[in-house]
Amino acid sequence: MGLQNVFVMTGVFVFPGILGRSFHLPPEVIADLYTATFIGCGVTTLLMAGVIAKFPLIAGPYAGVFAALVTFGHMPGSDLGAAFGSLCAASLAWCLLTIPIRGKSVVMLLATAVRNPVITGSIVMLVMMQIADLTFPHWIGKPGDPTFPLVNLGCGLVTAVVLVALIISPIVILRRLSLLIALGCGTLVFEMFATIDFGAVVRAPWFVMPHLFAFGFSFNFEYALVFFLVLVAVNIQTIALMSAVGEWAEVPVTPARHTRGILSMMLGSALASTIGTFSMIPYPACVALLRSTRVASRYVTMATGALLIAIGFCSKIDFLFVVLPVPLLGAAATVLFGMVFLHSVEMLSHVEWEPRRLAITGFALMLGFGCNFLEPEVLKPLPLVVALLLQQPTIVGVTTMIVLGAIIPKLKPPITHHVGAEAPFIDPATVAEPQP
């Protein structure tokens, strides 16, 4: 079960390589990024499942923070040391906001505000739309790939069909091993058409150690402010996915437990930034896997966290995951992310859609969806803080929903008048005469 969860965490395999290549880092430094990312995910998962929140959510790297790190690291006069240092400060600030004062904390108030099923369902939907580029685009690949497009499509289709068939299987063990079996089948078919190079695995050392402040450490207030706002999306998604899992397992999740979940994520984010990796978020694909296998055990989650840490220290295993064909991961993500997206639809189907709520939610969702399609030329002339926030569909959509819900008053239901209705006919014979 733990290994299955690792396989669906596509961001773990994609983000370190993209970050390293965007800064032209040498291969051994990119390998260190993979080491730090696996360890960061494992530590945050253990904080969530075993130490602080005791909730079965697995942590994976967050795309929004990844984008901000790349942007800040490339700014004139800046570097990754300033980006990671500012991320660490923003994460610690959120940790402080979980401290209750007179029984209440800022995070607890946030948890109470977003427990509305409309907001929770919308968050899950917006998050799925934001990471949709990790699904079919990675499945089909690019024209420069030697296996584009037929081999990628065919092998990915084998993976997806096997995964769907096993997810709906009545046999428990097949459901629990569905992803591993599907990826194994896809890999065998892929090997028939293209050789998978395992040379990097052979050449890699067995054990490596993460480096503390590998890129240096400095602080920029403007960067920290942006990271603080970007992390709002992490906290909102933590609340939403905790609520979703609690609903599936029929376990009530209180604002206090939501607060502990956010503390787990933010403390993990602060620790991860010190070894040069991303902030973590409850990984949607792992939540989808939890839904498909119907195993909501925090002991399985803790085992996954320990496995992630072990993989981080073993460089050969890191490279073994790296050589796994990306189209197969994209096909599996298409199935799993689709299940989570439809769960958001299921959540919203239970809402009573009166005109006011329909107008506000529809406008906020389309505004959030539109953020995914903003061109870089549009964002370039905008202030940095504004440009980064417009790349966060969850923040844009949910903020719009909350603000409009607060300023647009609820209308009283209209009083129905039956204009022109005739008085009912009363037969005089049926009316009793008054007694003398």
C-alpha positions, 0 to 999 in steps of 0.5 A: 500500500505504501509503495502504491502511494509513492507511485502516484506522487507524480510531482515528486518525480517531475518537480525536482528535475524541472527545478534543477534544469531550469537553473542548469544545475549539475546532475548530482545536485538534481539528485540531491533535490530528489533526495530532499523532496522524498525526505521532506514528503516523508517527514511531513507525512509522519507529522500529519499521520503519526505525531500532530494531526493523526490523520491519514493524509500523505504529503506531496510537493505543491505546484504553487510553491514550486512556481514561486521558487522558480520565479524568485530564484531567477529574479535579478540579484536573487537566488534559490537561497533567498527563495528557500529562506523566505519560504521557511519564514512564511511557513513558520509564520503560519505555524504561529497562527495555529497557536490559540488565544483565548481558545481561538486561533486564526487558523481555527477561524479559517477552518470554520469559514471554509467548512461550507460544503460549497467552498469545500467542493469548489476547492477540490474542483479548483485544485484538480483543474490546476494540476490537470496538466499532470494528466493527459499532457504527460501521458501523450508526451511531446513531439520530440519524444521517441515514443510520441504519440502511439507508444505513449498513448497505447502503453498509457491506455493499458495502464489506465484500463488495467487500473480502472478494472482493478479499482472496481474489482470486488477482490480487496487485494486487487484493489489495494495493489491496483496501481502497482499492477497497472504500472507493471503491465504498462511498463512491460508493454512499454519495454516492447517498443522502447528500451528503458535505460537503467544505467543511471540506477547502476551508477548511482551511490547507495546512500546519500545525505541531505544538505542543510541550506544547500543553496545558502540562506537569506530573507526577502520580506516581499518574497515571504509575503507572497509565499505567505499568501500562496500557502493559504491555498495549502491550508485551504486544501488541507481543510478540504481534503481532511473534510472529504476523507472524514466524510468518506470514513464517516468521522467528524473533523472538528476545527481543532483537528483541522488546525493540527493538520495545518500545523503539520503541513506548515511545520513540514514546509519549514523543515523541508525548505531548510534542506532545499525542497518544496512546501508539501500539500495533502496529495490529491492522487493519494487521496484518490487512491485512498478512495479507490482502495477504501483503506483510510488507515493512518498506520498505512500512511505512516508506513508510506512516510517512513518509506519516503524517507528511506527512498530519500536516503537511497539514491539508487531507488531515487533513480529507479523512480526517475526512469519509470516512463512518464506517460504511464504515470500520466495515464494513472494520474488521469484516472485517479485525479478524475475520481477526485474531481467527480467527488467534488461534483458529488459534494456540490450535488447535495447543495441547495442551489438557490439563485444567489448561491448559484450566481456567486459560485458559478462566477468564482469557479469560472474566475478560478478556472480562467487563471489556468489560461492566463498568458505570460505576456499578460502577467509580465507587466503586473506587480509581482505579488499580483502576478503570482496570486493570479496563478493560484486558482484556488486563492482567486476562486475561494476568495471571490466566493467568500467576499461576494458571499459577505457583501451580497445580501440574502434575499427574502423569499418572495410572497406568492400572491394568487392574482385574479384567483376566485374565492372558493364556492361555499354551499349555503346548505352546508353552513350551520345556522347560528343557534338562538 
